[in-house]
Amino acid sequence: MQRTANPGNPQHTLMSPEHYLARAHALRSATFAHAIDALVRRVTGHVGRAVQWLNSHPVIS
């Protein structure tokens, strides 16, 4: 008898193309959401620093 890392019915251990595509789509969506979150945090930080800089430098009129 041959030993396998994942014993059981091969039909249940192999991923169907539909399941693979669904997991790939979920991963891509999560990665995209993470990238958007990082971009928003970076922009918010830049805006916050710009506002602080403007507040610390009074306008000469």
PQR file of N, CA, C, O and H, with PARSE charges and radii, in Angstrom:
ATOM      1  N   MET A   1       0.842  -1.183   0.000 -0.4000 1.5000
ATOM      2  CA  MET A   1       0.000   0.000   0.000 -0.0000 2.0000
ATOM      3  C   MET A   1       0.883   1.241   0.000  0.5500 1.7000
ATOM      4  O   MET A   1       1.854   1.315   0.753 -0.5500 1.4000
ATOM      5  N   GLN A   2       0.556   2.192  -0.824 -0.4000 1.5000
ATOM      6  CA  GLN A   2       1.369   3.401  -0.955 -0.0000 2.0000
ATOM      7  C   GLN A   2       0.887   4.461   0.030  0.5500 1.7000
ATOM      8  O   GLN A   2      -0.313   4.697   0.172 -0.5500 1.4000
ATOM      9  H   GLN A   2      -0.232   2.132  -1.436  0.4000 1.0000
ATOM     10  N   ARG A   3       1.845   5.094   0.710 -0.4000 1.5000
ATOM     11  CA  ARG A   3       1.492   6.132   1.678 -0.0000 2.0000
ATOM     12  C   ARG A   3       1.464   7.482   0.979  0.5500 1.7000
ATOM     13  O   ARG A   3       2.309   7.773   0.132 -0.5500 1.4000
ATOM     14  H   ARG A   3       2.819   4.901   0.595  0.4000 1.0000
ATOM     15  N   THR A   4       0.506   8.284   1.332 -0.4000 1.5000
ATOM     16  CA  THR A   4       0.410   9.634   0.766 -0.0000 2.0000
ATOM     17  C   THR A   4       0.341  10.641   1.899  0.5500 1.7000
ATOM     18  O   THR A   4      -0.028  10.301   3.023 -0.5500 1.4000
ATOM     19  H   THR A   4      -0.181   8.048   2.020  0.4000 1.0000
ATOM     20  N   ALA A   5       0.695  11.872   1.601 -0.4000 1.5000
ATOM     21  CA  ALA A   5       0.648  12.925   2.610 -0.0000 2.0000
ATOM     22  C   ALA A   5      -0.791  13.257   2.980  0.5500 1.7000
ATOM     23  O   ALA A   5      -1.069  13.679   4.103 -0.5500 1.4000
ATOM     24  H   ALA A   5       0.994  12.148   0.688  0.4000 1.0000
ATOM     25  N   ASN A   6      -1.700  13.067   2.037 -0.4000 1.5000
ATOM     26  CA  ASN A   6      -3.099  13.384   2.286 -0.0000 2.0000
ATOM     27  C   ASN A   6      -3.948  12.182   1.907  0.5500 1.7000
ATOM     28  O   ASN A   6      -4.477  12.133   0.796 -0.5500 1.4000
ATOM     29  H   ASN A   6      -1.474  12.724   1.125  0.4000 1.0000
ATOM     30  N   PRO A   7      -4.091  11.214   2.799 -0.5600 1.5000
ATOM     31  CA  PRO A   7      -4.827  10.003   2.439  0.2800 2.0000
ATOM     32  C   PRO A   7      -6.315  10.285   2.262  0.5500 1.7000
ATOM     33  O   PRO A   7      -6.850  11.251   2.805 -0.5500 1.4000
ATOM     34  N   GLY A   8      -6.957   9.441   1.507 -0.4000 1.5000
ATOM     35  CA  GLY A   8      -8.385   9.591   1.282 -0.0000 2.0000
ATOM     36  C   GLY A   8      -8.706   9.446  -0.181  0.5500 1.7000
ATOM     37  O   GLY A   8      -7.845   9.108  -0.994 -0.5500 1.4000
ATOM     38  H   GLY A   8      -6.523   8.656   1.065  0.4000 1.0000
ATOM     39  N   ASN A   9      -9.924   9.700  -0.501 -0.4000 1.5000
ATOM     40  CA  ASN A   9     -10.388   9.597  -1.877 -0.0000 2.0000
ATOM     41  C   ASN A   9      -9.770  10.724  -2.703  0.5500 1.7000
ATOM     42  O   ASN A   9      -9.946  11.893  -2.357 -0.5500 1.4000
ATOM     43  H   ASN A   9     -10.623   9.974   0.159  0.4000 1.0000
ATOM     44  N   PRO A  10      -9.051  10.409  -3.786 -0.5600 1.5000
ATOM     45  CA  PRO A  10      -8.424  11.462  -4.589  0.2800 2.0000
ATOM     46  C   PRO A  10      -9.430  12.474  -5.134  0.5500 1.7000
ATOM     47  O   PRO A  10      -9.079  13.628  -5.381 -0.5500 1.4000
ATOM     48  N   GLN A  11     -10.668  12.047  -5.321 -0.4000 1.5000
ATOM     49  CA  GLN A  11     -11.680  12.979  -5.829 -0.0000 2.0000
ATOM     50  C   GLN A  11     -11.909  14.124  -4.844  0.5500 1.7000
ATOM     51  O   GLN A  11     -12.246  15.239  -5.244 -0.5500 1.4000
ATOM     52  H   GLN A  11     -10.953  11.110  -5.120  0.4000 1.0000
ATOM     53  N   HIS A  12     -11.722  13.841  -3.552 -0.4000 1.5000
ATOM     54  CA  HIS A  12     -11.960  14.862  -2.540 -0.0000 2.0000
ATOM     55  C   HIS A  12     -10.702  15.670  -2.240  0.5500 1.7000
ATOM     56  O   HIS A  12     -10.794  16.774  -1.705 -0.5500 1.4000
ATOM     57  H   HIS A  12     -11.448  12.935  -3.227  0.4000 1.0000
ATOM     58  N   THR A  13      -9.546  15.145  -2.572 -0.4000 1.5000
ATOM     59  CA  THR A  13      -8.317  15.857  -2.249 -0.0000 2.0000
ATOM     60  C   THR A  13      -7.879  16.777  -3.377  0.5500 1.7000
ATOM     61  O   THR A  13      -7.115  17.714  -3.144 -0.5500 1.4000
ATOM     62  H   THR A  13      -9.472  14.247  -3.007  0.4000 1.0000
ATOM     63  N   LEU A  14      -8.346  16.531  -4.589 -0.4000 1.5000
ATOM     64  CA  LEU A  14      -7.982  17.401  -5.705 -0.0000 2.0000
ATOM     65  C   LEU A  14      -8.938  18.582  -5.769  0.5500 1.7000
ATOM     66  O   LEU A  14     -10.132  18.441  -5.506 -0.5500 1.4000
ATOM     67  H   LEU A  14      -8.967  15.770  -4.779  0.4000 1.0000
ATOM     68  N   MET A  15      -8.406  19.744  -6.119 -0.4000 1.5000
ATOM     69  CA  MET A  15      -9.224  20.941  -6.203 -0.0000 2.0000
ATOM     70  C   MET A  15      -9.836  21.036  -7.599  0.5500 1.7000
ATOM     71  O   MET A  15      -9.135  20.890  -8.600 -0.5500 1.4000
ATOM     72  H   MET A  15      -7.436  19.859  -6.332  0.4000 1.0000
ATOM     73  N   SER A  16     -11.126  21.277  -7.660 -0.4000 1.5000
ATOM     74  CA  SER A  16     -11.780  21.420  -8.960 -0.0000 2.0000
ATOM     75  C   SER A  16     -11.377  22.754  -9.577  0.5500 1.7000
ATOM     76  O   SER A  16     -11.004  23.678  -8.855 -0.5500 1.4000
ATOM     77  H   SER A  16     -11.696  21.395  -6.847  0.4000 1.0000
ATOM     78  N   PRO A  17     -11.446  22.866 -10.897 -0.5600 1.5000
ATOM     79  CA  PRO A  17     -11.113  24.151 -11.535  0.2800 2.0000
ATOM     80  C   PRO A  17     -11.971  25.295 -11.010  0.5500 1.7000
ATOM     81  O   PRO A  17     -11.484  26.415 -10.852 -0.5500 1.4000
ATOM     82  N   GLU A  18     -13.243  25.022 -10.739 -0.4000 1.5000
ATOM     83  CA  GLU A  18     -14.119  26.080 -10.221 -0.0000 2.0000
ATOM     84  C   GLU A  18     -13.664  26.543  -8.839  0.5500 1.7000
ATOM     85  O   GLU A  18     -13.643  27.737  -8.540 -0.5500 1.4000
ATOM     86  H   GLU A  18     -13.639  24.112 -10.867  0.4000 1.0000
ATOM     87  N   HIS A  19     -13.300  25.564  -8.003 -0.4000 1.5000
ATOM     88  CA  HIS A  19     -12.840  25.892  -6.653 -0.0000 2.0000
ATOM     89  C   HIS A  19     -11.516  26.652  -6.720  0.5500 1.7000
ATOM     90  O   HIS A  19     -11.313  27.612  -5.977 -0.5500 1.4000
ATOM     91  H   HIS A  19     -13.317  24.594  -8.246  0.4000 1.0000
ATOM     92  N   TYR A  20     -10.623  26.227  -7.601 -0.4000 1.5000
ATOM     93  CA  TYR A  20      -9.341  26.906  -7.768 -0.0000 2.0000
ATOM     94  C   TYR A  20      -9.555  28.355  -8.197  0.5500 1.7000
ATOM     95  O   TYR A  20      -8.934  29.266  -7.649 -0.5500 1.4000
ATOM     96  H   TYR A  20     -10.788  25.447  -8.204  0.4000 1.0000
ATOM     97  N   LEU A  21     -10.440  28.571  -9.184 -0.4000 1.5000
ATOM     98  CA  LEU A  21     -10.710  29.932  -9.655 -0.0000 2.0000
ATOM     99  C   LEU A  21     -11.341  30.781  -8.557  0.5500 1.7000
ATOM    100  O   LEU A  21     -11.020  31.961  -8.418 -0.5500 1.4000
ATOM    101  H   LEU A  21     -10.945  27.832  -9.629  0.4000 1.0000
ATOM    102  N   ALA A  22     -12.234  30.184  -7.783 -0.4000 1.5000
ATOM    103  CA  ALA A  22     -12.867  30.928  -6.689 -0.0000 2.0000
ATOM    104  C   ALA A  22     -11.833  31.341  -5.649  0.5500 1.7000
ATOM    105  O   ALA A  22     -11.856  32.469  -5.156 -0.5500 1.4000
ATOM    106  H   ALA A  22     -12.495  29.225  -7.896  0.4000 1.0000
ATOM    107  N   ARG A  23     -10.918  30.416  -5.314 -0.4000 1.5000
ATOM    108  CA  ARG A  23      -9.878  30.761  -4.335 -0.0000 2.0000
ATOM    109  C   ARG A  23      -8.921  31.801  -4.893  0.5500 1.7000
ATOM    110  O   ARG A  23      -8.503  32.706  -4.171 -0.5500 1.4000
ATOM    111  H   ARG A  23     -10.899  29.500  -5.715  0.4000 1.0000
ATOM    112  N   ALA A  24      -8.567  31.684  -6.172 -0.4000 1.5000
ATOM    113  CA  ALA A  24      -7.674  32.667  -6.793 -0.0000 2.0000
ATOM    114  C   ALA A  24      -8.336  34.042  -6.802  0.5500 1.7000
ATOM    115  O   ALA A  24      -7.681  35.052  -6.541 -0.5500 1.4000
ATOM    116  H   ALA A  24      -8.906  30.948  -6.759  0.4000 1.0000
ATOM    117  N   HIS A  25      -9.635  34.082  -7.104 -0.4000 1.5000
ATOM    118  CA  HIS A  25     -10.357  35.356  -7.122 -0.0000 2.0000
ATOM    119  C   HIS A  25     -10.412  35.967  -5.722  0.5500 1.7000
ATOM    120  O   HIS A  25     -10.232  37.174  -5.562 -0.5500 1.4000
ATOM    121  H   HIS A  25     -10.167  33.262  -7.316  0.4000 1.0000
ATOM    122  N   ALA A  26     -10.659  35.136  -4.714 -0.4000 1.5000
ATOM    123  CA  ALA A  26     -10.714  35.632  -3.341 -0.0000 2.0000
ATOM    124  C   ALA A  26      -9.357  36.178  -2.915  0.5500 1.7000
ATOM    125  O   ALA A  26      -9.283  37.223  -2.269 -0.5500 1.4000
ATOM    126  H   ALA A  26     -10.806  34.156  -4.845  0.4000 1.0000
ATOM    127  N   LEU A  27      -8.289  35.482  -3.272 -0.4000 1.5000
ATOM    128  CA  LEU A  27      -6.948  35.945  -2.925 -0.0000 2.0000
ATOM    129  C   LEU A  27      -6.633  37.253  -3.630  0.5500 1.7000
ATOM    130  O   LEU A  27      -6.086  38.174  -3.024 -0.5500 1.4000
ATOM    131  H   LEU A  27      -8.349  34.633  -3.798  0.4000 1.0000
ATOM    132  N   ARG A  28      -6.980  37.336  -4.918 -0.4000 1.5000
ATOM    133  CA  ARG A  28      -6.734  38.559  -5.672 -0.0000 2.0000
ATOM    134  C   ARG A  28      -7.529  39.719  -5.074  0.5500 1.7000
ATOM    135  O   ARG A  28      -7.005  40.827  -4.956 -0.5500 1.4000
ATOM    136  H   ARG A  28      -7.424  36.587  -5.410  0.4000 1.0000
ATOM    137  N   SER A  29      -8.783  39.479  -4.695 -0.4000 1.5000
ATOM    138  CA  SER A  29      -9.612  40.523  -4.093 -0.0000 2.0000
ATOM    139  C   SER A  29      -9.019  40.981  -2.767  0.5500 1.7000
ATOM    140  O   SER A  29      -8.973  42.177  -2.482 -0.5500 1.4000
ATOM    141  H   SER A  29      -9.208  38.579  -4.791  0.4000 1.0000
ATOM    142  N   ALA A  30      -8.566  40.030  -1.961 -0.4000 1.5000
ATOM    143  CA  ALA A  30      -7.980  40.377  -0.670 -0.0000 2.0000
ATOM    144  C   ALA A  30      -6.692  41.165  -0.860  0.5500 1.7000
ATOM    145  O   ALA A  30      -6.439  42.125  -0.133 -0.5500 1.4000
ATOM    146  H   ALA A  30      -8.604  39.058  -2.193  0.4000 1.0000
ATOM    147  N   THR A  31      -5.880  40.768  -1.829 -0.4000 1.5000
ATOM    148  CA  THR A  31      -4.627  41.476  -2.100 -0.0000 2.0000
ATOM    149  C   THR A  31      -4.911  42.888  -2.583  0.5500 1.7000
ATOM    150  O   THR A  31      -4.234  43.833  -2.178 -0.5500 1.4000
ATOM    151  H   THR A  31      -6.085  39.988  -2.419  0.4000 1.0000
ATOM    152  N   PHE A  32      -5.920  43.040  -3.456 -0.4000 1.5000
ATOM    153  CA  PHE A  32      -6.290  44.358  -3.966 -0.0000 2.0000
ATOM    154  C   PHE A  32      -6.803  45.236  -2.829  0.5500 1.7000
ATOM    155  O   PHE A  32      -6.449  46.412  -2.745 -0.5500 1.4000
ATOM    156  H   PHE A  32      -6.471  42.272  -3.785  0.4000 1.0000
ATOM    157  N   ALA A  33      -7.633  44.672  -1.955 -0.4000 1.5000
ATOM    158  CA  ALA A  33      -8.162  45.435  -0.825 -0.0000 2.0000
ATOM    159  C   ALA A  33      -7.028  45.874   0.097  0.5500 1.7000
ATOM    160  O   ALA A  33      -7.032  46.999   0.595 -0.5500 1.4000
ATOM    161  H   ALA A  33      -7.920  43.717  -2.023  0.4000 1.0000
ATOM    162  N   HIS A  34      -6.057  44.988   0.325 -0.4000 1.5000
ATOM    163  CA  HIS A  34      -4.916  45.335   1.168 -0.0000 2.0000
ATOM    164  C   HIS A  34      -4.112  46.470   0.535  0.5500 1.7000
ATOM    165  O   HIS A  34      -3.675  47.385   1.234 -0.5500 1.4000
ATOM    166  H   HIS A  34      -6.054  44.073  -0.080  0.4000 1.0000
ATOM    167  N   ALA A  35      -3.916  46.417  -0.780 -0.4000 1.5000
ATOM    168  CA  ALA A  35      -3.166  47.472  -1.469 -0.0000 2.0000
ATOM    169  C   ALA A  35      -3.902  48.805  -1.368  0.5500 1.7000
ATOM    170  O   ALA A  35      -3.276  49.843  -1.157 -0.5500 1.4000
ATOM    171  H   ALA A  35      -4.270  45.675  -1.347  0.4000 1.0000
ATOM    172  N   ILE A  36      -5.231  48.783  -1.519 -0.4000 1.5000
ATOM    173  CA  ILE A  36      -6.019  50.012  -1.397 -0.0000 2.0000
ATOM    174  C   ILE A  36      -5.911  50.568   0.022  0.5500 1.7000
ATOM    175  O   ILE A  36      -5.748  51.775   0.201 -0.5500 1.4000
ATOM    176  H   ILE A  36      -5.739  47.939  -1.691  0.4000 1.0000
ATOM    177  N   ASP A  37      -6.001  49.699   1.031 -0.4000 1.5000
ATOM    178  CA  ASP A  37      -5.874  50.142   2.420 -0.0000 2.0000
ATOM    179  C   ASP A  37      -4.516  50.793   2.660  0.5500 1.7000
ATOM    180  O   ASP A  37      -4.432  51.835   3.311 -0.5500 1.4000
ATOM    181  H   ASP A  37      -6.133  48.719   0.886  0.4000 1.0000
ATOM    182  N   ALA A  38      -3.460  50.187   2.140 -0.4000 1.5000
ATOM    183  CA  ALA A  38      -2.116  50.740   2.316 -0.0000 2.0000
ATOM    184  C   ALA A  38      -2.002  52.095   1.632  0.5500 1.7000
ATOM    185  O   ALA A  38      -1.400  53.018   2.180 -0.5500 1.4000
ATOM    186  H   ALA A  38      -3.528  49.341   1.612  0.4000 1.0000
ATOM    187  N   LEU A  39      -2.575  52.221   0.441 -0.4000 1.5000
ATOM    188  CA  LEU A  39      -2.539  53.497  -0.283 -0.0000 2.0000
ATOM    189  C   LEU A  39      -3.295  54.573   0.490  0.5500 1.7000
ATOM    190  O   LEU A  39      -2.816  55.700   0.613 -0.5500 1.4000
ATOM    191  H   LEU A  39      -3.065  51.471  -0.004  0.4000 1.0000
ATOM    192  N   VAL A  40      -4.467  54.234   1.008 -0.4000 1.5000
ATOM    193  CA  VAL A  40      -5.259  55.205   1.771 -0.0000 2.0000
ATOM    194  C   VAL A  40      -4.502  55.644   3.017  0.5500 1.7000
ATOM    195  O   VAL A  40      -4.486  56.831   3.346 -0.5500 1.4000
ATOM    196  H   VAL A  40      -4.856  53.318   0.908  0.4000 1.0000
ATOM    197  N   ARG A  41      -3.871  54.692   3.717 -0.4000 1.5000
ATOM    198  CA  ARG A  41      -3.089  55.058   4.909 -0.0000 2.0000
ATOM    199  C   ARG A  41      -1.940  55.987   4.548  0.5500 1.7000
ATOM    200  O   ARG A  41      -1.665  56.948   5.266 -0.5500 1.4000
ATOM    201  H   ARG A  41      -3.885  53.728   3.450  0.4000 1.0000
ATOM    202  N   ARG A  42      -1.267  55.700   3.430 -0.4000 1.5000
ATOM    203  CA  ARG A  42      -0.135  56.525   3.018 -0.0000 2.0000
ATOM    204  C   ARG A  42      -0.598  57.933   2.657  0.5500 1.7000
ATOM    205  O   ARG A  42       0.016  58.915   3.075 -0.5500 1.4000
ATOM    206  H   ARG A  42      -1.490  54.920   2.847  0.4000 1.0000
ATOM    207  N   VAL A  43      -1.678  58.037   1.881 -0.4000 1.5000
ATOM    208  CA  VAL A  43      -2.191  59.356   1.483 -0.0000 2.0000
ATOM    209  C   VAL A  43      -2.666  60.126   2.706  0.5500 1.7000
ATOM    210  O   VAL A  43      -2.407  61.324   2.824 -0.5500 1.4000
ATOM    211  H   VAL A  43      -2.176  57.240   1.541  0.4000 1.0000
ATOM    212  N   THR A  44      -3.358  59.451   3.613 -0.4000 1.5000
ATOM    213  CA  THR A  44      -3.846  60.110   4.830 -0.0000 2.0000
ATOM    214  C   THR A  44      -2.672  60.643   5.646  0.5500 1.7000
ATOM    215  O   THR A  44      -2.740  61.744   6.193 -0.5500 1.4000
ATOM    216  H   THR A  44      -3.569  58.478   3.516  0.4000 1.0000
ATOM    217  N   GLY A  45      -1.606  59.868   5.726 -0.4000 1.5000
ATOM    218  CA  GLY A  45      -0.421  60.322   6.453 -0.0000 2.0000
ATOM    219  C   GLY A  45       0.210  61.539   5.809  0.5500 1.7000
ATOM    220  O   GLY A  45       0.618  62.469   6.504 -0.5500 1.4000
ATOM    221  H   GLY A  45      -1.550  58.974   5.282  0.4000 1.0000
ATOM    222  N   HIS A  46       0.294  61.542   4.474 -0.4000 1.5000
ATOM    223  CA  HIS A  46       0.869  62.692   3.770 -0.0000 2.0000
ATOM    224  C   HIS A  46       0.004  63.927   3.967  0.5500 1.7000
ATOM    225  O   HIS A  46       0.525  65.019   4.193 -0.5500 1.4000
ATOM    226  H   HIS A  46      -0.038  60.786   3.910  0.4000 1.0000
ATOM    227  N   VAL A  47      -1.304  63.766   3.884 -0.4000 1.5000
ATOM    228  CA  VAL A  47      -2.214  64.906   4.068 -0.0000 2.0000
ATOM    229  C   VAL A  47      -2.097  65.436   5.490  0.5500 1.7000
ATOM    230  O   VAL A  47      -2.062  66.648   5.705 -0.5500 1.4000
ATOM    231  H   VAL A  47      -1.728  62.879   3.700  0.4000 1.0000
ATOM    232  N   GLY A  48      -2.035  64.539   6.452 -0.4000 1.5000
ATOM    233  CA  GLY A  48      -1.901  64.963   7.847 -0.0000 2.0000
ATOM    234  C   GLY A  48      -0.619  65.743   8.082  0.5500 1.7000
ATOM    235  O   GLY A  48      -0.627  66.762   8.773 -0.5500 1.4000
ATOM    236  H   GLY A  48      -2.063  63.555   6.278  0.4000 1.0000
ATOM    237  N   ARG A  49       0.482  65.269   7.510 -0.4000 1.5000
ATOM    238  CA  ARG A  49       1.755  65.990   7.664 -0.0000 2.0000
ATOM    239  C   ARG A  49       1.715  67.334   6.952  0.5500 1.7000
ATOM    240  O   ARG A  49       2.271  68.312   7.450 -0.5500 1.4000
ATOM    241  H   ARG A  49       0.488  64.442   6.949  0.4000 1.0000
ATOM    242  N   ALA A  50       1.066  67.396   5.797 -0.4000 1.5000
ATOM    243  CA  ALA A  50       0.958  68.667   5.068 -0.0000 2.0000
ATOM    244  C   ALA A  50       0.137  69.672   5.870  0.5500 1.7000
ATOM    245  O   ALA A  50       0.489  70.849   5.934 -0.5500 1.4000
ATOM    246  H   ALA A  50       0.614  66.601   5.392  0.4000 1.0000
ATOM    247  N   VAL A  51      -0.944  69.220   6.477 -0.4000 1.5000
ATOM    248  CA  VAL A  51      -1.776  70.118   7.292 -0.0000 2.0000
ATOM    249  C   VAL A  51      -0.987  70.606   8.497  0.5500 1.7000
ATOM    250  O   VAL A  51      -1.060  71.786   8.839 -0.5500 1.4000
ATOM    251  H   VAL A  51      -1.231  68.263   6.425  0.4000 1.0000
ATOM    252  N   GLN A  52      -0.232  69.721   9.149 -0.4000 1.5000
ATOM    253  CA  GLN A  52       0.586  70.137  10.289 -0.0000 2.0000
ATOM    254  C   GLN A  52       1.617  71.173   9.852  0.5500 1.7000
ATOM    255  O   GLN A  52       1.846  72.161  10.549 -0.5500 1.4000
ATOM    256  H   GLN A  52      -0.173  68.762   8.870  0.4000 1.0000
ATOM    257  N   TRP A  53       2.240  70.942   8.693 -0.4000 1.5000
ATOM    258  CA  TRP A  53       3.250  71.880   8.200 -0.0000 2.0000
ATOM    259  C   TRP A  53       2.615  73.237   7.917  0.5500 1.7000
ATOM    260  O   TRP A  53       3.174  74.274   8.272 -0.5500 1.4000
ATOM    261  H   TRP A  53       2.054  70.139   8.127  0.4000 1.0000
ATOM    262  N   LEU A  54       1.444  73.228   7.277 -0.4000 1.5000
ATOM    263  CA  LEU A  54       0.762  74.490   6.981 -0.0000 2.0000
ATOM    264  C   LEU A  54       0.359  75.213   8.264  0.5500 1.7000
ATOM    265  O   LEU A  54       0.460  76.438   8.340 -0.5500 1.4000
ATOM    266  H   LEU A  54       0.990  72.385   6.989  0.4000 1.0000
ATOM    267  N   ASN A  55      -0.092  74.477   9.259 -0.4000 1.5000
ATOM    268  CA  ASN A  55      -0.494  75.101  10.521 -0.0000 2.0000
ATOM    269  C   ASN A  55       0.698  75.673  11.274  0.5500 1.7000
ATOM    270  O   ASN A  55       0.544  76.630  12.034 -0.5500 1.4000
ATOM    271  H   ASN A  55      -0.175  73.482   9.197  0.4000 1.0000
ATOM    272  N   SER A  56       1.874  75.111  11.079 -0.4000 1.5000
ATOM    273  CA  SER A  56       3.051  75.601  11.796 -0.0000 2.0000
ATOM    274  C   SER A  56       3.763  76.722  11.043  0.5500 1.7000
ATOM    275  O   SER A  56       4.709  77.308  11.569 -0.5500 1.4000
ATOM    276  H   SER A  56       2.000  74.334  10.462  0.4000 1.0000
ATOM    277  N   HIS A  57       3.324  77.031   9.819 -0.4000 1.5000
ATOM    278  CA  HIS A  57       3.911  78.117   9.032 -0.0000 2.0000
ATOM    279  C   HIS A  57       2.808  79.117   8.696  0.5500 1.7000
ATOM    280  O   HIS A  57       2.081  78.937   7.719 -0.5500 1.4000
ATOM    281  H   HIS A  57       2.556  76.555   9.392  0.4000 1.0000
ATOM    282  N   PRO A  58       2.683  80.176   9.508 -0.5600 1.5000
ATOM    283  CA  PRO A  58       1.617  81.147   9.245  0.2800 2.0000
ATOM    284  C   PRO A  58       1.795  81.816   7.882  0.5500 1.7000
ATOM    285  O   PRO A  58       2.911  82.048   7.417 -0.5500 1.4000
ATOM    286  N   VAL A  59       0.670  82.113   7.270 -0.4000 1.5000
ATOM    287  CA  VAL A  59       0.690  82.741   5.947 -0.0000 2.0000
ATOM    288  C   VAL A  59       1.087  84.202   6.101  0.5500 1.7000
ATOM    289  O   VAL A  59       0.560  84.909   6.960 -0.5500 1.4000
ATOM    290  H   VAL A  59      -0.236  81.925   7.647  0.4000 1.0000
ATOM    291  N   ILE A  60       2.018  84.650   5.265 -0.4000 1.5000
ATOM    292  CA  ILE A  60       2.436  86.055   5.269 -0.0000 2.0000
ATOM    293  C   ILE A  60       1.514  86.805   4.317  0.5500 1.7000
ATOM    294  O   ILE A  60       1.446  86.498   3.127 -0.5500 1.4000
ATOM    295  H   ILE A  60       2.446  84.076   4.567  0.4000 1.0000
ATOM    296  N   SER A  61       0.797  87.805   4.864 -0.4000 1.5000
ATOM    297  CA  SER A  61      -0.125  88.546   4.001 -0.0000 2.0000
ATOM    298  C   SER A  61       0.306  89.986   3.838  0.5500 1.7000
ATOM    299  O   SER A  61      -0.357  90.755   3.142 -0.5500 1.4000
ATOM    300  H   SER A  61       0.852  88.054   5.831  0.4000 1.0000
TER
END
